[in-house]
């Protein structure tokens, strides 16, 4: 059981045995050699619920706040693709009110079990976002120092806003393990990206609003296909193909290709760009 593994790891930490053994490989880059011990889980956990329906949000929609990144199953090149969101009933990790603050509860057996609260609240896929074909991820709304991440686990309503803080090394100790990926890293991998917003976006010669305007890119009509080349904070260098050749069997002979910098995110919406997670 993962609870036994976590408690044993905490015991190693408390006994002064150095880095938590269950986490020593995955944790050190984000939590240091001596991550905080993992709090004890409830001795009488609730039974797992029926598997939740697969209904995560779609990143191409303009109303979904995507925050700063995703928390999902850690990559395992030997593993088969995850079966939709059934893994929600398997992962286990503690939740906190704020970084380094009071324990808020635990994710376990497909529930958010809160400290000193009423009945546990079931984890659903609705607050998640699709990051691959029938692959859903939790949205990280903030990333703090020393591996702290604020997750949106539930839709707002009831007690609290449906968010809590977790520590990356605790996520890595889950079985199966979880990992946080910033959007700038994720967007560089799955394929071409497109603007989520309908407004026209400036393509500039450099990563500043004061740099020369090269052209305007129409948003939300999929006319322009973007290939990420480099990220500097809020700015991303892209190769722009207009009209898009993505999933086009007979591209237009008048294709125009430019390179420049775009503003790719803001604090309110998160990324302004996204990819088609289901391909063509």
N, C-alpha and C positions, 0 to 999 in steps of 0.2 A: 504493500500500500504506500502511496505517495506520502501520507501523513507520517508513517514510520520513518521513511527516508528523510523527510524534512526535520523531524525531531532529532534523529540521529545526527544530522548535519549541524543542528543548533547545539547539540551537546558537545560536538567536537570544537565548535567555536568557543563555547563557554569554558571548556576545559583548557583553553590556551593552546590548542593543537594547530594553530596557524589558520590558513584559509579553510573555509568550509569545503570538505572533500567532495561533496556532491556537486559543488559549483566551481571548483578551482579552475577549470579550463575555460568555461564560458563567462565567468563573472569578472575576472580581474580587470579587463579593459574598461568596464563601466562602473564597477562597485569597489575596486581596490582589493588588496589581498585579504582584508578582514571585514567582509560585509556583515551587516547587523544580523543577529540570530533570527530565525524564523519563529514567530509566535506559535504556541501550541494550538492545534485545531480542536474544535469541539469533539468530545468523545462520542456523542450520539448524533451523527450527521443525518440530515433528512435523506430519504430515499430519492434516487434520481427520478426526474419526471419523464414523461414520454418525450421522444426527440422533438425539438422545436421545428416548426415549419421554416423552410428556407425563403426568407423574404427580406434580405438586406437592402439598404439604400443603394442607389446608382450614382456613381461619382460624376457622371456627365450632367446630372441635374444641377440647377443653379441654386437650389434652396438648401442643400445639405452642407452643413458646416463640417469641413474635413480636418480641421485642426492642423497638427504638425506631422502626423505620421500614423502608422498602423502597428498594432500588436496582433500577431498571429502565430501559428505554429512555426517553430524554427525550421529552417530548410534542412531536409535530410535527403541527399541524392539517392539513397537506397530505398526510400519509402514510396509507397503508392500515393497518388493524390488523395487528399483527405475526403472522406465521405460527407460532403456538404458541411453541416454544423453539428454533427453528432459529437465532435470532440469537446463541445461545451460541457458535457457531463463528465469529462475525464480530467480536465485541468484543475489544479488546486493551487491557490496562492493567497496570501493575506492582503488586505486593503487597509489604507490609512486615511485619516481625515486630511492630513497635509504632510508634506515632506518632513520626515523625522518626528511627526506628531503622533497623536493617539491612534490606537488600533480601531479601525472602523468596522471590520468584519473579515469574512473570508469568501472567496469563490470556491465552491466545492459541490460536487455531485449535480452540477447544473443549476445551482442556486447562488444568490447573494445572501449569505447568512450574516446579519448585522449584529454587532455587539449590543446587548441589552435592548434590542428592538423586538418587534412583534414577529409574526411568521416570516420565514425566508421568502425572498422574492425570486421568481423564476427568471432565468436568463433566456432571452429571446434573440432572434437574429435581426429584428427590426432596427435596433440602434447601430448595427454594423454597416459596413460598406463592402460591396463586392470588389475584390482586388484580383480576381482571376475567374475563369469559367467555373461557376458554382463553388467559388472559394471566397469566404467572407472573413473580414478582419475587424477587430475592434478599432475604433478611432481614438487616437491619442490627441487630446485637445491641447495639452501643454507638455513640454519636456523641461524638467528642472535640472539642477546640478546633481552630480554623483549618482546618475542612473534613475532618478525619480521621473515618473510619467503619470499624468492624470488621464484616466480612461473614462470614456462614456460607456457604461455597462448597461444602463436601463434608460428607457424613455423618461423624460422629466415627468414628475407627478409623484404623489405619495410622499414618502419621507425623503427629503433631499432633492437634489437635481439629477440623480442617476449617475453621478460621477464620483470617482474616488482615486486616490493616489496609490501607485504600486512601485516597487523597486525592481529594476531590471534583473538583479541577481536572484530575486525570489521568483520572477517569471521563468528564468532559466532553470530553476530547480524543480519546476513542475514536471509531471510525467503524463503526457508528452510535454517537452519544453516549449516555451514561448519566447519570442524575441520582438523587440521594438525596432522598426525601420522608418527613418525619416522619409518624408515624401520625396525630397530631392534625390535620394538614392533609389527609391522605388520607381520613380518616373523615368529614370535613366535606363530601365531594363525591359519592361514588357512590350514595347513597341512604339510606334509614332504616337504623338500626343496632339490634342486639339483643344482649343479654348472652350471653356464651359460657359462663359458669359457672352451676351449678345453684343456688348459694346465693341467698338473698334479699338484695337490695341496697337500701340506704337512699337515699331521695330527701330531700334536706335544703334548707333555706331559703337556705343560703349555702355557699361553698366551704371549709367546715371541718367536721371531725368534731364540733365542739362546737355547730354551728348546729342550729337546731330541726329535728326529724324531721317531715317532712310525710307520708310514707307509706313502705311497703315495696314493692319491685318484685320479683316472682318472676322468678328467672333461668332461662334455658335451656329455657323452655317456649314461647317466642315469643309469649307472651300480651301483652307490652308492647312497643310500637314506640317507638323513641327518635329524636328529631331533634336533632342537635347545634346549639347556639346560641352557645356560647362556651367556651373552654378556659383554665383557669388552673392550670398545673402538672399535678398529679395529679387535678384536679377538672374536671368538664365540666358546663356548664349545658345542660339538655335539655328538650325538650317531649315529654311522655310521653302516648301514646294507648293506652288500655286499654278493651276488647280491641283488638288490632292491626287496622288496616284495610288493611294491606299485602297486595295481591293478593286482596282480598276483594271479590267483585262485589256483595254485598248486606250492607253493614256493619250491625252491631247498632245499634238506636236508642238503646241505653244506653251509648254511647261516652263515656268520661271522659277529659278532657284536662287535664293539670297541667304546671306548669313548676317546675323545681328543679335542684339540683346533685347529681351522683353522683360517686363515686370511680371513675374509668374505667380505671385501669391500676395495675400494681405492677412492681417490678424483676424479679421471678421470671418472671412470665407475659407481661409486656407488656400489651397492651390486654385489658381484660375484656369489651370490646364489639367487634362485628364486623358486617359486612354480608353479604347473600347475593349473591355475585359472579356468579351465573348467573340472577339475577332470581327470578321466581316458580317 
